[in-house]
Amino acid sequence: MSKITHLSPEWQSWILENLDRGCTPQSLVEVMVEKNFDPMFANAIVFHFVSTSGKGQGATAVTLPGAESGQQRALKSGYVYETPRIPMHGGVIKTADRDVKVVMRIEKPVVVVFDNLLSHEECDEMVRLSEKKLKRSAIVDPTTGRDEIIDDRTSFGTFFHVRESEFVAKLDERISQLMHWPVEKGEGIQILNYQVGGEYKPHYDYFPPQDQGSHVHLRNGGQRVSTLIMYLNDVEDGGETIFPELGLAVAPRKGSAVYFEYCNRSSQVDPLTLHGGAPVRRGEKWIATKWMREQNFT
C-alpha cells in the first residue's frame, strides 16, 4: 500500500485539536505514521502546524525517535543527484533581455533564490491581466487525477497559455533561459492570489509515481522536473515559501523568485523538495509559477 502524502480536512482538524489539548508534536507524527502516512510528510505537516499556530512552545522540528535526517531519508529513497540543469556558480544568470541576480543556492536538493527576474511593471501587468479571471485553486486528486478543491490550498488562480501574447511570450522565453529548459516543455504560467489567512500546506510539485491519479498527467509531457515561483508583490507579513525538510523560508519580494528541481534523467523524484506557502498574516500575496516537464507539454 502506498504511503499517504495528502492531508484531509479531518486529519487537519485532528492535528489542531490535539495540539490544543497539549499533545506533543512528536506523538502526533507517531500516530500518523502508524496510520500509513509517509514519515517525511507527517513530520513536515505537523511542523507546519506547530510553527504557524504557535503550539509547541518554540519547537523547531518534529522527529521520530531515532529518525533519520531528511537527507538520509532522501538517500534511502534511492534518489540520485545529477548535474543540476541550472548553473550552480556565479552571481548572475544572463538571459536575452535581463541579467538575473543569484541570491542563494543549495545543492541537495537544488534550490536557488533569484532577484531582479521581473521588473515591477511586469509584475503589475501580470496581476492586472489576472484579476478578472481568478478562480478557486485546485489540486490533483491522487486517486483519480482530477482537479479537486481542498481546504489545504486556499488561493485563487488562473493560467496564461504558453506564448498567448507578446507579453507572455517574452516572459516564457526569459524563464526558459533561466531554468535551462525548452519553452515547449513548460506548462503555462500559473497566477495565484492569497488573501489574509491564505496558505498552501506542504506538498510536492511532482506527480507521485505511486498515486494512480498521477498517470493521467504523466501521459501528457511526463513528470514535472522543476519549479520557478515568482513573487509579484511585497507581502506585508507572512506568505513565505517554506521548505520544512531544509529549515528554509523564502520571503516574498516583488520581482524575485525561488527555483527548485526534483526529477533526474531516470524519472526519480526528490522528496526533499517538500514545500508549502505559509499563511498570509497581513496584506495579500501574488505569485506566478512555472512548471517544466520531461517532454513537450500540450
Sequence and secondary structure as in RCSB ss.txt:
>XXXX:A:sequence
MSKITHLSPEWQSWILENLDRGCTPQSLVEVMVEKNFDPMFANAIVFHFVSTSGKGQGATAVTLPGAESGQQRAL
KSGYVYETPRIPMHGGVIKTADRDVKVVMRIEKPVVVVFDNLLSHEECDEMVRLSEKKLKRSAIVDPTTGRDEII
DDRTSFGTFFHVRESEFVAKLDERISQLMHWPVEKGEGIQILNYQVGGEYKPHYDYFPPQDQGSHVHLRNGGQRV
STLIMYLNDVEDGGETIFPELGLAVAPRKGSAVYFEYCNRSSQVDPLTLHGGAPVRRGEKWIATKWMREQNFT
>XXXX:A:secstr
   B    HHHHHHHHHHHHTT  HHHHHHHHHHTTB HHHHHHHHHHHHHHH TTTT      TT   HHHHHH
HTT      SS  SSSEEE SS EEEEEEEETTTTEEEEESSS HHHHHHHHHHHGGG EE  EE TTT  EE  
TTB  EEEE  TT SHHHHHHHHHHHHHHTS GGGB   EEEEE TT  EEEE SS  TTSTTHHHHHTTT SEE
EEEEEE S  SEE  EEETTTTEEE   TT EEEEE B TT  B GGG EEE  EEES EEEEEEEEESS   
